[in-house]
C-alpha cells in the first residue's frame, strides 16, 4: 500500500524540467504490475490468473482452435520449512521456485 501511495504522489508532482513527461505512464504501468503480481515472487497473482483463465475459456468457446491448460502446484509440507527454518527460508524457497518457473516457461505465458 505504501508503494502505491508513493507512486501516486510522484504522478501528482509537476515536472518543470520537461524530462519526465512519461512519468505518469510509467507510474500507471507500475501500478498495474503491483495490482496483478505477487510482491515476493513477481508471479501473476490470483486476480491475473482469474482474468487470464476467463479469457482462455472465452477463446476456447469461440469456435477457433484455442486450447489451454492449467498447472496446479502444491508443495507438500511447506509449513515445515516455515516452522523449522523460519519465514525467510520459506520466502526464499518460493522465490527460487518462481525463478525456475519463469526460466522454464517464460513470461509470455502470462
N, C-alpha and C positions, 0 to 999 in steps of 0.2 A: 504494500500500500504506500509506503514512503517513496518508493521509486516512481510510482505513478504520479503522485503529487509533485515530486521534484520535476518530472518531465513536463507537467502541465504548467508549472511556473516558468520554466525555461521558454516555453512557447509564447507565453504572455509578455515576455520582456521584449521591448523594441530593439531591433538590430540597427544601430546607427552606422555601422561600418559598411553595410551592403554585402558583406562576405557570407553571411549565414542565411541567405534567403530561403534555402531549402530546409532550414531547421524545423519548421512545423511539420513538413512531410516526414522528416527523419523521426521526429517525436511520435508522429502517428504510427509509423511503421513499428517503432519500438513498443508502443502501447499495444498494438495488435499482437506482437510477438509475446509480450508478457501475458496477455489475456489468453493465449492459446497454447502456451508451452509451460512445462514444469520448470520451476526455477532451479532445481537441483540438477536434473538430468538433461534439460533442454529438449526433451522429447515432447511431442504433442500431448496435450492433456486430454481429459475426458470430454471437454467441450469440443475440441478439434476432432477427436475421434468420432463423436456423435454426428458432427456436421459432415465429415467425410464419409461416414457409413451411410448416412441418408442420401448423399449424392451418388454413391456407388449403387445403392438399391434402386434409385430412380433411373440411373443409366441402364441398369440390367433389365428393367421393365420397359425400356423404350423400344424394344424390338431389335436394337442393334446387338451385335455380339460382344457385349461388355461383360466380362467375368471379374470377379474379385474374390479375395479370401481374407479371413480374419485369423490372426495368430494370437493365441492367449498364452501368456507366460505366468507361471505361478512358482515362486521359489519356496519349496518346502523347508520348513524350519528356519525361515528368515528371522523370526523373532529371537531365535537362539543367538544369532550374530549380534543383534542389538542388545540383548540382555547380558551376554557374556563379554563382548568386546566393546560395547558402547555404541551409541548412535552415530558417532563419527565414522566408525568402521562400517556400520550398516549403510551410511550415506556413500562412503567410498565404494562399497560393493555395487550399489545401484548406479553410480557414475560409471564404473568400469563396464558394467553390463550394457548401459545405454551407449557408450562409445563403441562397443563391439557391434551392437545392433546398427548404429549409424554407419560404421565402417563396412559392414556386410551389405546392408540394404540400401544405404544412401538416403539422402533427404528427399529424393524425387518421389518416393512412395507416399509421402505425407501429403 
